[in-house]
Amino acid sequence: MNMKRKIIIGCLTTVVLAGVAALAFIVWAASVPKHKDDPALRATLEKVYTSFLDAVDREDPILLMSVLTEERMRMYGDALKQNRLGKFPDDYFRAFKPIMPKMPPPNRFRYVAVTEGDKYANLIYVGNMNGFLRKTQDQQHFLVIQFEKEKGNWKYSIVVDPPANTVPHLEDRLAKNQLYFLKFKPFKPEKIELLP
């Protein structure tokens, strides 16, 4: 009888704890604020990224330098120097354009959000990456375009493209504007590190 009682108490405790956990999750999910967008920031960041694409397309070094971060320009300069390919910006297009993947234009993808911090901001889209960033098959990916604030201006930094299934039930989340995932990497506005 004593063992039966312990099993019943154990089962009831488990049910109560599971109920409390479920209730806590429901309260947390309801308290997650809806994401509020900044249309002016979005327009600014899209203009910077489009200017980057235009600079590469037209091979315009002055436009390119106006939209790249100092760190990115230094990185390109170091790569050119180390490989004895010249210097930045003079030899950038000759050296990098032939090996550069086709960069995705934002208007081909579904806009998700913009996230902003003190130093970094991300434009976030989702869509089929086939034909972009070395993708050759239909694949749903996020397009996270990162910008860094330098001397009060937003500069293009990097693009990453995590798979869309990084966020479970994405379509449902987007429809309900439940964008809690924006608080986590790589969506949150903090420096995205490149792999060496």
N, C-alpha and C positions, 0 to 999 in steps of 0.2 A: 504494500500500500504506500509506503514511504517513497519508493522509486517512481511509482505511477504519479504521485503528487509532484515530484521534482520535474518529471517530463512535462506534465501539464503546465506547471509554472514556467518552465523554460520555453515552451511553445507560446504561451501567452505573452511572455516578455519579448520574444522575437517579433510577434505580430505587432505589439505596441510600439516597439522601436522602429519597425519598418514603417508603421503608420506615421510616427513622428518625423521620420526622415522624409517620407513622401510629402507631408504637410510643409516641412521646412523648404523643400525644393519648390513646391508650388508658390509659397510666399516669396522665395528668392526670385523665381522666374517672373512673378507679377511685379516685383519691385525693380527689376532691371529697366532702366529708363529707355524709352524709344530713342533711337539715334536721330539727332537733329543735324541736318546738313548746313553747310555754309556755302551758298551758291556763288558768292564772290570769290571765295578761296578756290572753289572748284574751277571756276573760269580762269583764274590766274594760273593754277597749276597745269590745266590743260593747254594754256597758251605756251607755257615754258616747255612742256613736253613736245608739243607740235613744232615749236621753234627748233628743238633738238632734232626732230625728224627732218625738218626742212634743211637744217644746216648740213646734215649728212647727205641728204638727197642732192643738194646744190653744191656740195663740197665748199661750204662757206666757213672759213676758219674764224672769222670775226664773230659771226652769229654763234658758232659752236662755243667759243670761249665765253660768250655772254650768258650762256645757259648752263654750263658745267660748273661743278664745285671745284674749288682749288685743289682739293684732295684728288679728285678724278683726273684733273689736268696733270697733276704731279705724277700720278700712277701711269698715265699714258706716256708722259715724257720719260719716266724711268724705263718703261717697257721698250720704247723705241731706242733709247740709249743702250740698254743692256743687250739688245739684239742687233745693234749696229745698223739700225734702219733709218736713222736720222734723228730729228728733234720735233718736239711738239710746238706749235700746231702745223708747221710746214709739211711734215711728212705723214701726218695722221691719216689722211684719206687714202693715200697710196698704200700704206702699210695695213690699215685695219679694215677699210671698206670691203676688200675682197673676201675677208674671212668673217665679217660681221653677220650674224643671223638677221633675217628680215624682222625688223621691229614692228610690233603690232600698233596700228593706229587705234586710238580709243573709240572712235565712232563705229568700229566694227563689233563692239562688245557691249554687254548690258552693264550700265553703271550701277554700282552697289553703294559706295559711300566715299567720303573723304574723312580721314582721321588726321588730327593736328595736335602736335605738342609744341613745346617752346622752340625746339631746334629742328624737328623733323615733321613731315607731313606725307601722307600716302593717299594717292588716288587709287581706288579699288574698283575693278571691273570683273566680270565673269563671262566666259563664252568659249566657243570652239577655237582652239589655238592652231588648227590645221593650217599650215603654210607660214606660221610665224615661229620665231625662236627655235628653229630647227625641228619643229614638229611636222610630221608628214602623215599623220592620221587624225581622224576626228577625235578630239580629246577635249573634254570640258576642264578648263583651268581658270583659276583666278589670274588676273593681271594686276599686280601690285607695283605701282610706279612710285618710287620714293624720291622725295625732294628734301633738300637741306637748306636751312636759312643761313645765308651769309651776308653780313653787313646789311641786314634788313630786307634782303631780297631772296625769293625762293629760287633755288638752282636744282637742275636735274641731277640725280645721283645714280639710281640703279633701277632695274626692273627684275622682279622675280615672278615666277608663275607656278605656285603650288596647285596641285590637283583640286578640283572643285569638291571632291569627296572628302577633303580635309574637314569640311563642315557637314555633319550628318543632317539630312533633311533640309538641304539648302533652300530649295524652292519654297518650302513651307515657311522657313525662317524669313526669307525675303518678302514673301507675301504679307506676313504679319509684322514686318519691320522689327523683328527680334534679332538684332544684330549684335548680341552679346559677344560673339566671336571676335569682334573688332578690338576687344581688350587684350587679345592674345597675339603672340608672334605668328606670322609675319605682318599682321594687319595693324597692330598698335604702332603709334608713331615714335618708334625708337630705331636707332641705327641698325640696318640690315647688313650683317657681315657677309662678305663674299668668302667662299671657300678658297683656300690657297690652290 
